[in-house]
Amino acid sequence: MVTLGKEGSKIYTKNKYFHCPAMKLKAIDTTGAGDSFAAGFITAFFKKNNLKDCLKLGIQSASNCITKFGGF
């Protein structure tokens, strides 16, 4: 898995590759964005979502984080 900031994120497996673009937002503060992405991805993964949906939830979580000041 690779996070690319405003370019989204990518995940590579042995046989597949997925890219999910980032949401178009005005970033207020990027503190905690990576941790928020990881939390969203891991939550979706443990709920047995497919990898593309895991990336989407990770991006949604990070996007929510960067629209506020501080690592929320």
C-alpha positions as CSV (number, residue, x, y, z in Angstrom):
1,M,0.0,0.0,0.0
2,V,1.2,3.5,-0.8
3,T,-0.4,6.7,0.2
4,L,0.1,9.6,-2.1
5,G,-1.4,12.6,-0.3
6,K,-3.6,14.6,-2.7
7,E,-3.0,12.0,-5.4
8,G,-4.9,9.3,-3.4
9,S,-3.5,5.9,-2.6
10,K,-2.5,2.6,-4.3
11,I,-2.3,-1.0,-3.3
12,Y,-0.5,-3.7,-5.0
13,T,-1.0,-7.5,-4.6
14,K,0.6,-10.4,-6.3
15,N,-2.0,-10.3,-9.1
16,K,-3.8,-6.9,-8.8
17,Y,-3.3,-3.2,-8.6
18,F,-5.8,-0.6,-7.4
19,H,-5.6,3.2,-7.3
20,C,-8.2,5.4,-5.6
21,P,-8.0,9.1,-6.1
22,A,-8.1,11.5,-3.2
23,M,-11.2,13.6,-2.5
24,K,-10.9,17.2,-3.7
25,L,-10.9,19.2,-0.5
26,K,-9.2,22.2,1.0
27,A,-6.8,20.9,3.6
28,I,-6.7,22.8,6.9
29,D,-4.2,20.6,8.7
30,T,-2.7,17.3,7.6
31,T,-1.7,16.3,11.1
32,G,-2.9,12.7,11.7
33,A,-4.0,12.1,8.1
34,G,-1.8,9.0,7.8
35,D,-3.0,7.5,11.0
36,S,-6.6,8.3,10.1
37,F,-6.1,6.6,6.7
38,A,-4.6,3.5,8.4
39,A,-7.5,3.4,10.9
40,G,-10.1,3.5,8.1
41,F,-8.3,1.0,6.0
42,I,-7.8,-1.5,8.8
43,T,-11.4,-1.1,10.0
44,A,-12.7,-2.0,6.5
45,F,-10.2,-4.8,6.2
46,F,-11.2,-6.5,9.4
47,K,-14.9,-6.1,8.3
48,K,-13.9,-8.3,5.3
49,N,-14.3,-5.5,2.6
50,N,-12.4,-5.9,-0.7
51,L,-9.1,-4.0,-0.9
52,K,-10.5,-1.2,-3.2
53,D,-13.2,-0.5,-0.6
54,C,-10.6,-0.5,2.1
55,L,-8.7,2.2,0.2
56,K,-11.9,4.2,-0.2
57,L,-12.6,4.1,3.5
58,G,-9.0,5.0,4.3
59,I,-9.2,8.0,2.0
60,Q,-12.6,9.1,3.5
61,S,-11.2,8.9,7.0
62,A,-8.0,10.9,6.1
63,S,-10.1,13.4,4.2
64,N,-12.3,14.0,7.3
65,C,-9.2,14.5,9.4
66,I,-7.6,17.1,7.1
67,T,-10.6,19.4,7.1
68,K,-10.1,20.2,10.7
69,F,-7.3,21.8,12.7
70,G,-5.3,19.3,14.8
71,G,-5.2,15.6,14.6
72,F,-8.8,14.7,15.1
